[in-house]
Amino acid sequence: MFERIDYYAGDPILGLMDKFAADNNPDKVNLGVGVYYDEDGKMPVLECVKTAEQRIADPISPRPYLPMAGLPGHRKGCQELLFGKDAQVLQDGLVATIATIGGSGALKVGAEFIHEWFPQSKCYVSDPTWGNHIAIFEGSDVEVGKYPYYDTATGGIKFDEMIAFFETLNKDDVLLLHPCCHNPTGVDLTREQWDQVLNVIQARELIPFMDIAYQGFGEDMDSDAYAIRKAVDMGLPLFVSNSFSKNLSLYGERVGGLSVVCPTVDETNRVFGQLNSMVRRIYSSPPSHGGRVVDIVMNDEALHEQWVGEVYAMRDRIKSMRTKLKSVLEEKISGRNFDYLTAQNGMFSFTGLTPEQVAQLQSKYGIYMVSNSRMCVAGLNSSNIDYIANAMVDVLKD
Ligand SMILES: Cc1[nH+]cc(COP(=O)(O)O)c(/C=N/[C@@H](CC(=O)O)C(=O)O)c1O
């Protein structure tokens, strides 16, 4: 009956977690999946989340179905984080926002929406991008292409090639963009470059779909949303998927959002209705526990302020690990450039190691990176950084 079903090859990122768990090397380090670990190598429970959890736990309350779009406070929290608390576009009622099952759920509902209402549109992703971008859109029968992005020769961006490529695209083609903290490269566009990209999008009437999963880990909450807010200022139609997995350290609670910025209130209502309809037929409604944590943290002024401080502390620790690894490697290998470590932004660094070198790190040292050479810098700490640097020196010397 099921003998014709293909075997699943496994996910290049999540599959590392199982391998890592099974590895008996006492010195093993997980630099694979994009999660934040603290200085003690532990995944934190944020203080603001602990307070929210206590409020949810006492008094304990029933768990009814949520609305298809999720809790209003969760949706409001997404909108104010992405567009700014007093954004005119919010006051004008021009943003359709639903709470989703993580950023992945937002991307899935967005891909379904594009497939159903823009059937001629292709979706173009950066080369390289987060692998699941391609899988999610292709899984919704949206044809996926790639736009030039990362320049392996310079460690920068093939910006002119990228713009020239955008200029060949058709009206309503979708561009899947990383507003900050590019995954997997960590290489971000400057504000001037974003302005040029958005001008081309406007001129070619393309659809920007911005996936922001690391807001706060780049510069700050507002700067990281520059591209989003500039698109709104330009009056562009815009899709934004956001994730609270990393910046609330709520990975397993599956909390995110999908927002669609529309030209008129009538169009916003139409889009919001269809998003609800899509949720109903995919997973019916989002989980309540994570949604309640988001609602409490995002809408309690004191907790929100505490949260921002906790995200910036995570950001700063990652930045300090970038600086430290760079200096340790520069000491050990003269003449090799490690500037990329501090030039890149957010949780990831594209180390440029070959797949063979990545495999050697794993087999010889129990150090897990993604095979495309992405390293999750958040896995570094003062007690493992020398071990990792020495291992990198070893595999780089061949
Ligand atoms: C760019 C991006 N977008 C969306 C997501 C999904 O987030 P979530 O809210 O958990 O559904 C992730 C997760 N990335 C990390 C984990 C994963 O691969 O699922 C990663 O790149 O390691 C992203 O890196």
The ligand as a Tripos MOL2 file, in Angstrom:
@<TRIPOS>MOLECULE
LIG
   24    24     1     0     0
SMALL
NO_CHARGES

@<TRIPOS>ATOM
      1 C1         14.4870   33.1030    8.3750 C.3       1 LIG1
      2 C2         13.6150   32.1870    9.1830 C.ar      1 LIG1
      3 N1         12.2550   32.2630    9.0360 N.ar      1 LIG1
      4 C3         11.4340   31.4540    9.7510 C.ar      1 LIG1
      5 C4         11.9350   30.5190   10.6270 C.ar      1 LIG1
      6 C5         10.9300   29.6290   11.3740 C.3       1 LIG1
      7 O1         10.7610   30.0480   12.6670 O.3       1 LIG1
      8 P1          9.6460   29.3600   13.5750 P.3       1 LIG1
      9 O2          8.9690   30.4970   14.2740 O.co2     1 LIG1
     10 O3         10.4030   28.4970   14.5530 O.co2     1 LIG1
     11 O4          8.7120   28.5600   12.7340 O.co2     1 LIG1
     12 C6         13.3260   30.3790   10.7940 C.ar      1 LIG1
     13 C7         13.8810   29.3540   11.6990 C.2       1 LIG1
     14 N2         15.0610   29.0180   11.6110 N.2       1 LIG1
     15 C8         15.8200   28.1430   12.4460 C.3       1 LIG1
     16 C9         15.1330   26.8740   12.9050 C.3       1 LIG1
     17 C10        14.5540   26.0390   11.7660 C.2       1 LIG1
     18 O5         15.2820   25.7400   10.8010 O.co2     1 LIG1
     19 O6         13.3720   25.7160   11.8560 O.co2     1 LIG1
     20 C11        17.1630   27.8250   11.7540 C.2       1 LIG1
     21 O7         17.4100   28.3760   10.6570 O.co2     1 LIG1
     22 O8         17.9590   27.0900   12.3470 O.co2     1 LIG1
     23 C12        14.1630   31.2420   10.0760 C.ar      1 LIG1
     24 O9         15.4920   31.1770   10.2270 O.3       1 LIG1
@<TRIPOS>BOND
     1     1     2 1
     2     2     3 ar
     3     2    23 ar
     4     3     4 ar
     5     4     5 ar
     6     5     6 1
     7     5    12 ar
     8     6     7 1
     9     7     8 1
    10     8     9 2
    11     8    10 1
    12     8    11 1
    13    12    13 1
    14    12    23 ar
    15    13    14 2
    16    14    15 1
    17    15    16 1
    18    15    20 1
    19    16    17 1
    20    17    18 2
    21    17    19 1
    22    20    21 2
    23    20    22 1
    24    23    24 1
@<TRIPOS>SUBSTRUCTURE
     1 LIG1         1 GROUP 0 **** ****
